[in-house]
Amino acid sequence: MEPPREVRVMEAALTRRAAVAGQFYPGDPMRLRTVVRDHMAASGVAPAPDATAVIIAPHAGYPYSGPTAGYAYRRIQGKAPKRVVLLGVSHRYALDKASVYSAGSFETPVGTFPVDSEFAGALAKETDSPGVEPHRLEHSLEVQLPFLEAAVGAVPIAPVLFGAPPLEWHAQFGQTLAAMVDKDDLLVISTDLSHFLGEEDANTIDQASIQAVLAGDWARFAQGACDGRFSMCGAAAVTAGMSYALAQGADRWRLLDYRTSARATGDRSRVVGYAALSMEWP
């Protein structure tokens, strides 16, 4: 028996269509699966699904950042989370706090990810979420989903976007989130590193940013991101994720891969930095 028409209309309105398929990544499902699985296999990373609470992965076009993303998702391959919370950056909307996509689904060429509406709805209330419009054309979470499908399947998700510099509020968000999740849930953080510097300068600031994260001090990292010592477009998401991981006791943090876009383009004069990290239980 079909649900009433008004319910079907509501569900359709909350279905988030793929916005960058065929641009940031292949739109053909078979080609997309091949690209993603090849990147994961090429990483050579040993999976540690039960040990990993958080991964950080980049969100550029797959020819540039896909190899690095492969490292992060290979680390969690085989994990069986009840849900995955996705933290990303809104490139189009300034957000004082967070935009939580609290119902419906995210469509991709490799499957549809249902939103965990009960969990995401509760998170939206906790954060006074302004609505879902910032998600419509945003790529930072969408590009994670084909990798997520290859690693753990089309599991329920709770998509969250930030659009402000990292503040203590973001660390408090991470602590709130840690109190809401189940032990086997997964947190995925989407961020790129420095943008459009020369290769040497990019390597310098990117390594400083990475080491600040690995040090596990979210306050130092957030301050450095605000004053320009560190550079990550998703710094607010990383701050929240650092706080979350510490609250979860996942205090063994690893750098899995670092590179710049020069690896793909050959152009070292104006590059973007990418890193894959994991936050794990001892």
C-alpha positions in Angstrom: 0.0 0.0 0.0 1.5 3.4 -1.1 1.8 6.2 1.4 -0.6 9.2 1.0 0.2 11.6 -1.8 1.2 14.4 0.6 3.7 12.1 2.3 5.2 11.2 -1.1 5.5 14.8 -2.0 7.2 15.7 1.3 9.7 12.8 0.8 10.4 13.9 -2.7 11.0 17.5 -1.6 13.6 16.2 0.9 15.5 14.1 -1.6 18.8 15.7 -2.2 19.8 15.1 -5.8 23.4 14.7 -6.8 24.7 18.1 -7.7 28.2 17.4 -9.0 28.0 14.0 -10.5 29.8 14.1 -13.9 31.8 17.1 -12.7 33.7 16.2 -9.5 33.4 12.5 -10.1 32.1 10.2 -12.9 28.3 10.1 -13.3 28.3 6.6 -14.7 27.8 4.1 -11.8 30.1 1.4 -13.1 32.9 3.9 -13.9 32.4 5.6 -10.6 32.7 2.3 -8.6 35.8 1.4 -10.5 37.5 4.7 -9.9 36.7 4.6 -6.1 37.7 1.0 -5.6 40.9 1.5 -7.6 41.9 4.5 -5.4 41.2 2.5 -2.2 43.2 -0.5 -3.4 46.1 1.7 -4.6 46.5 3.2 -1.1 47.8 0.0 0.3 46.4 0.9 3.7 45.6 -1.9 6.1 41.9 -1.7 7.1 41.2 -1.1 10.8 37.4 -0.7 10.8 36.8 -1.6 14.4 39.5 0.7 15.7 38.5 3.8 13.7 36.1 6.3 15.1 36.8 9.3 12.7 38.3 9.8 9.3 39.2 13.1 7.6 39.1 13.1 3.8 39.4 15.8 1.1 36.6 16.9 -1.2 38.0 18.1 -4.5 37.5 16.5 -7.9 38.5 12.9 -7.9 41.4 13.3 -10.3 43.0 15.5 -7.7 42.0 14.4 -4.3 40.6 10.9 -5.0 43.8 9.1 -4.3 44.1 10.7 -0.9 40.4 9.9 -0.1 41.2 6.3 -0.9 43.5 6.1 2.0 40.9 7.3 4.5 38.1 5.0 3.2 40.4 2.0 2.9 41.1 2.4 6.6 37.4 1.9 7.5 36.6 -0.7 4.8 34.4 -3.4 6.3 33.1 -1.3 9.2 29.4 -1.8 10.0 28.2 1.5 11.5 24.6 2.0 12.5 24.9 5.5 11.0 27.5 7.9 9.6 27.7 11.5 10.7 29.2 13.7 7.9 30.7 17.1 8.8 31.6 19.5 6.0 32.0 23.1 5.0 29.4 25.2 3.3 31.2 27.0 0.4 28.1 29.2 -0.5 26.4 30.0 2.8 27.7 31.7 5.9 26.4 29.8 8.9 26.7 30.9 12.5 26.2 27.4 13.7 25.3 24.4 11.6 22.9 23.2 9.0 21.7 19.7 9.6 19.9 17.8 6.8 17.3 16.2 9.1 15.0 14.1 6.8 14.8 12.5 3.4 17.8 11.1 1.5 20.9 11.8 -0.6 20.9 10.4 -4.1 24.1 9.4 -5.8 24.9 7.4 -9.0 25.9 4.4 -6.8 22.8 4.4 -4.5 20.6 6.4 -2.2 21.7 7.2 1.4 18.7 7.6 3.8 19.0 10.3 6.3 18.6 9.0 9.9 15.7 11.4 10.5 15.3 10.6 14.2 19.0 11.2 15.0 19.5 14.1 12.6 16.3 15.7 13.8 17.4 15.6 17.4 20.8 17.0 16.3 19.1 19.8 14.4 17.2 20.8 17.6 20.4 20.7 19.7 22.1 23.1 17.2 19.2 25.3 16.3 19.7 24.4 12.6 18.4 27.0 10.2 17.3 24.5 7.5 18.6 22.5 4.6 19.1 25.0 1.8 22.9 25.1 2.2 23.1 21.4 1.3 21.4 21.7 -2.1 24.4 22.5 -4.3 27.2 21.9 -1.8 29.8 19.3 -2.9 31.8 18.8 0.3 29.6 16.0 1.6 28.4 14.7 -1.7 31.8 13.7 -2.9 32.3 11.5 0.2 29.3 9.3 -0.5 30.6 7.1 -3.4 33.7 6.3 -1.2 31.5 5.7 1.7 29.3 3.3 -0.3 32.4 1.3 -1.3 33.7 1.1 2.2 30.6 0.5 4.3 27.5 0.5 2.0 24.7 3.0 1.7 24.1 3.4 5.4 21.9 5.9 7.2 23.6 9.3 7.4 23.3 12.6 9.3 24.8 15.4 7.1 26.0 18.6 8.8 27.5 21.7 7.3 29.4 24.5 9.0 30.0 28.0 7.5 32.0 30.0 10.1 35.5 30.1 11.5 36.2 27.5 14.2 34.9 28.6 17.6 34.4 27.0 21.0 30.9 26.4 19.9 32.2 23.9 17.4 34.1 22.0 20.1 30.9 22.0 22.2 29.1 20.6 19.2 31.6 17.7 19.0 31.0 16.9 22.7 27.2 17.0 22.2 27.5 14.7 19.2 29.7 12.3 21.2 27.0 12.0 23.8 24.4 11.2 21.2 26.0 8.5 19.0 26.3 4.8 19.4 29.8 3.3 20.0 30.0 1.8 16.5 28.9 5.0 14.6 31.3 6.6 12.3 32.3 10.3 11.9 33.5 11.6 8.5 35.1 15.0 8.3 35.4 16.7 4.9 38.1 19.3 4.3 40.9 20.4 1.9 44.0 22.1 3.2 45.7 25.2 1.8 44.5 26.7 -1.5 46.4 28.2 -4.4 49.8 28.6 -2.9 53.1 27.6 -4.5 54.1 24.0 -3.8 56.8 24.9 -1.2 54.6 27.3 0.7 51.7 24.9 0.6 53.8 22.1 2.0 55.0 24.3 4.9 51.5 25.5 6.0 49.9 22.1 5.3 52.4 20.3 7.5 51.9 22.8 10.3 48.1 22.3 10.0 48.4 18.5 10.0 50.7 18.5 13.0 48.4 20.8 14.9 45.6 18.2 14.4 47.7 15.3 15.3 48.7 17.1 18.5 45.1 16.7 19.7 44.6 20.2 21.0 41.4 21.5 19.4 41.7 25.0 21.0 45.3 25.5 19.6 44.2 24.3 16.2 41.1 26.5 16.1 43.1 29.6 17.1 45.7 28.8 14.5 43.1 28.4 11.8 41.5 31.7 12.7 44.8 33.7 12.7 46.2 32.1 9.5 48.9 29.8 10.9 46.9 26.8 9.8 44.8 26.4 6.6 41.8 24.1 6.2 38.6 25.2 4.6 36.8 22.7 6.9 38.5 23.9 10.0 35.2 24.2 11.9 34.4 20.6 11.1 37.9 19.5 12.1 37.6 21.3 15.4 34.3 19.6 16.1 35.7 16.3 15.1 38.8 16.7 17.3 36.6 17.4 20.3 34.3 14.5 19.4 37.2 12.0 19.1 38.6 13.1 22.5 35.2 12.7 24.1 35.0 9.2 22.6 38.5 8.3 23.9 39.8 7.9 20.3 43.2 9.5 21.0 45.4 7.6 18.6 45.5 9.8 15.5 47.3 8.9 12.2 48.3 10.7 9.0 47.5 8.3 6.2 48.4 10.4 3.2 49.3 14.0 2.2 49.8 15.4 -1.2 48.9 18.5 -3.3 47.2 18.9 -6.6 50.6 19.2 -8.3 50.8 15.4 -8.2 47.9 15.2 -10.7 48.4 18.4 -12.7 52.2 18.9 -12.7 51.6 22.6 -11.9 53.5 23.5 -8.7 52.8 27.3 -8.9 49.2 27.2 -7.6 48.2 24.1 -5.7 45.6 22.7 -3.2 46.6 20.5 -0.4 44.9 17.2 0.6 45.2 15.0 3.6 43.7 11.7 4.9 43.8 11.1 8.7 42.2 8.7 11.1 41.3 9.1 14.8 41.3 5.7 16.4 40.9 3.9 19.7 44.1 2.5 21.3 
